[in-house]
Amino acid sequence: MTDKNNYSYIESYSGLKTRNWRCSDRYCRAMITTSKSTEALVGTDLPEHNHGNGLLRNKARETEAEVIQRYENVHRATTAAVLQDISNTIASFKFPSSIK
């Protein structure tokens, strides 16, 4: 199960009317409860997690694949040159105010 913030959970207990879920990161204590009949979240608040939600990591993997594909046939495209090009591009990019 995945919540709206892209955190994933595994079922930890199933009662008569509810299911308890714990975060899939075994070192995280976040837990939620869902109704068996409606599969809706019991309560309104999602828990705090002590780790990232994987979105950044997934986006980085996608971007990495795109970069490798873009430079694979470029003559003399060394790792250092590619990383310098990426670094220069990022340094000149204007990020939204929410990213610091």
C-alpha positions in Angstrom: 0.0 0.0 0.0 1.2 3.5 -0.8 -0.1 6.7 0.6 -0.7 10.1 -1.2 2.9 11.2 -0.2 4.4 8.1 -1.9 5.3 6.3 1.4 4.8 2.6 1.2 3.4 0.3 4.0 3.1 -3.4 4.6 0.3 -5.0 6.5 1.2 -5.7 10.1 -2.1 -6.8 11.6 -5.6 -7.6 10.4 -8.5 -7.3 12.9 -12.2 -7.8 12.5 -12.9 -4.3 11.0 -9.5 -2.7 10.4 -6.0 -3.4 9.1 -2.9 -2.0 10.6 0.0 -1.1 8.3 3.6 -0.2 9.2 6.0 1.7 7.1 8.0 -0.6 4.7 11.2 0.9 6.1 11.6 -1.3 9.1 13.5 1.3 11.0 10.6 3.8 10.7 7.8 3.8 13.3 5.1 5.2 11.1 1.8 3.3 11.1 -1.6 3.7 9.7 -5.0 2.0 10.1 -7.5 1.4 7.3 -11.1 0.2 7.3 -11.5 -3.3 5.9 -15.0 -2.5 4.5 -14.0 0.7 2.7 -10.2 0.5 2.6 -10.2 4.2 3.7 -7.8 5.6 6.1 -9.0 5.6 9.7 -8.4 9.2 10.9 -7.3 12.1 8.9 -3.6 12.6 9.6 -0.8 10.7 7.9 2.2 9.9 10.2 5.6 11.5 10.1 8.4 9.3 8.7 12.1 9.5 9.6 13.2 9.0 6.0 12.5 10.2 2.5 9.7 8.9 0.4 11.6 7.7 -2.6 10.4 10.2 -5.1 13.8 12.0 -5.3 15.7 8.7 -5.6 13.4 7.5 -8.4 13.6 10.8 -10.3 17.4 10.7 -9.9 17.5 7.2 -11.4 15.4 8.3 -14.4 17.6 11.3 -14.9 20.7 9.2 -14.7 19.5 7.0 -17.4 18.6 10.0 -19.6 22.1 11.4 -19.1 23.8 8.2 -19.9 21.8 7.8 -23.1 22.4 11.4 -24.1 26.2 11.1 -23.8 26.8 7.5 -24.8 27.8 8.4 -28.4 29.5 11.7 -27.7 33.2 11.5 -28.6 35.5 12.1 -25.6 32.6 12.5 -23.2 34.5 11.5 -20.0 32.8 11.1 -16.7 34.5 14.3 -15.4 33.3 16.3 -18.4 29.7 15.1 -18.1 29.6 15.8 -14.4 31.0 19.3 -14.9 28.4 20.0 -17.6 25.6 18.8 -15.2 27.1 20.9 -12.3 27.2 24.0 -14.5 23.6 23.5 -15.6 22.4 23.0 -12.0 24.3 26.0 -10.7 22.6 28.3 -13.2 19.1 26.8 -12.7 16.6 28.8 -10.6 14.9 26.4 -8.2 11.5 27.1 -6.8 11.6 28.7 -3.3 10.6 25.4 -1.7 13.9 23.8 -2.6 16.9 25.0 -0.6 
